[in-house]
Amino acid sequence: MTATILTWLLGAFFLIGGGVNIVAPAPIRAEFQRWGFPGWFHFLVGALGLAVAVMLVVPGWRTGGLVLAAVTMVSATAVVLYHKEYSHALIPGAVLAVTCIAAWI
């Protein structure tokens, strides 16, 4: 029961995050540019977020969704830590922790 709730919450997080990254308001685009990514990269990140959201709520795909969620959050954490934006690492780090807990239980 707890794992299901966590995966649905994670699914909602990735659904919202994926949508925001696809729309990419100016501050989001500026962050991707500051980190050295090409102008189209926010579409890829958004599409991955939406894919994770779908995978997390489809029971047969849940494990793959948790793996992709973890890889995505490790990558996001690594990018912001590499650029010394330590406070930006809190959210992806926390989401990574919740992802690992959901996978474990």
C-alpha positions as a printed Julia matrix, in Angstrom:
105×3 Matrix{Float64}:
  0.0    0.0     0.0
  2.74   2.47    0.98
  4.77   1.65   -2.13
  1.71   2.29   -4.31
  1.09   5.66   -2.67
  4.74   6.64   -3.07
  4.81   5.64   -6.73
  1.63   7.59   -7.43
  3.08  10.65   -5.68
  6.26  10.23   -7.69
  4.15   9.86  -10.82
  2.42  13.17  -10.04
  5.79  14.84   -9.43
  7.17  13.61  -12.76
  3.95  14.49  -14.6
  4.08  18.08  -13.34
  7.85  18.32  -13.8
  7.68  16.87  -17.29
  4.98  19.33  -18.3
  6.89  22.27  -16.85
 10.06  21.23  -18.64
  8.26  20.87  -21.97
  6.63  24.3   -21.64
  9.92  25.64  -20.21
  9.21  29.14  -18.92
 12.12  31.55  -19.33
 13.77  30.74  -15.97
 13.83  27.02  -16.81
 15.3   27.67  -20.26
 17.89  29.96  -18.66
 18.92  27.21  -16.24
 19.4   24.67  -19.04
 21.39  27.25  -21.01
 23.52  28.13  -17.96
 24.31  24.44  -17.51
 25.46  24.22  -21.13
 22.62  22.2   -22.64
 21.29  22.85  -26.15
 18.03  24.78  -26.59
 15.99  21.63  -27.3
 17.17  19.75  -24.23
 14.21  20.8   -22.07
 11.94  18.87  -24.45
 13.96  15.7   -23.89
 13.93  16.15  -20.1
 10.19  16.85  -20.19
  9.5   13.81  -22.33
 11.53  11.63  -19.94
  9.55  13.02  -17.03
  6.25  12.21  -18.73
  7.52   8.72  -19.62
  8.46   8.13  -15.98
  5.03   9.33  -14.84
  3.26   6.9   -17.15
  5.57   4.01  -16.28
  5.07   4.53  -12.55
  1.29   4.22  -12.73
  1.21   1.18  -15.04
  1.8   -1.82  -12.75
  3.77  -3.87  -15.29
  6.08  -0.94  -16.02
  6.52   0.28  -12.43
  9.97  -1.22  -11.9
 11.26   0.31  -15.12
  9.7    3.62  -14.12
 11.44   3.54  -10.76
 14.76   2.79  -12.45
 14.28   5.61  -14.98
 13.17   7.96  -12.19
 16.31   7.12  -10.2
 18.58   7.62  -13.22
 16.88  10.94  -13.98
 17.26  12.2   -10.4
 20.89  11.04  -10.14
 21.56  12.94  -13.38
 19.75  16.07  -12.18
 21.61  15.97   -8.87
 24.94  15.48  -10.62
 24.37  18.43  -12.96
 23.57  20.9   -10.2
 26.38  19.64   -7.96
 28.84  19.89  -10.86
 27.79  23.52  -11.32
 28.09  24.14   -7.56
 24.39  24.98   -7.22
 24.1   22.98   -4.03
 20.67  24.21   -2.95
 19.27  22.99   -6.28
 20.33  19.45   -5.34
 17.84  19.22   -2.47
 14.73  18.44   -4.52
 16.24  15.87   -6.9
 18.08  14.32   -3.96
 14.86  14.03   -1.97
 12.97  12.62   -4.96
 15.79  10.12   -5.46
 15.48   9.06   -1.81
 11.7    8.6    -2.14
 12.24   6.66   -5.37
 14.7    4.33   -3.64
 12.32   3.84   -0.71
  9.43   3.05   -3.07
 11.6    0.54   -4.93
 12.8   -1.06   -1.71
  9.37  -1.54   -0.15
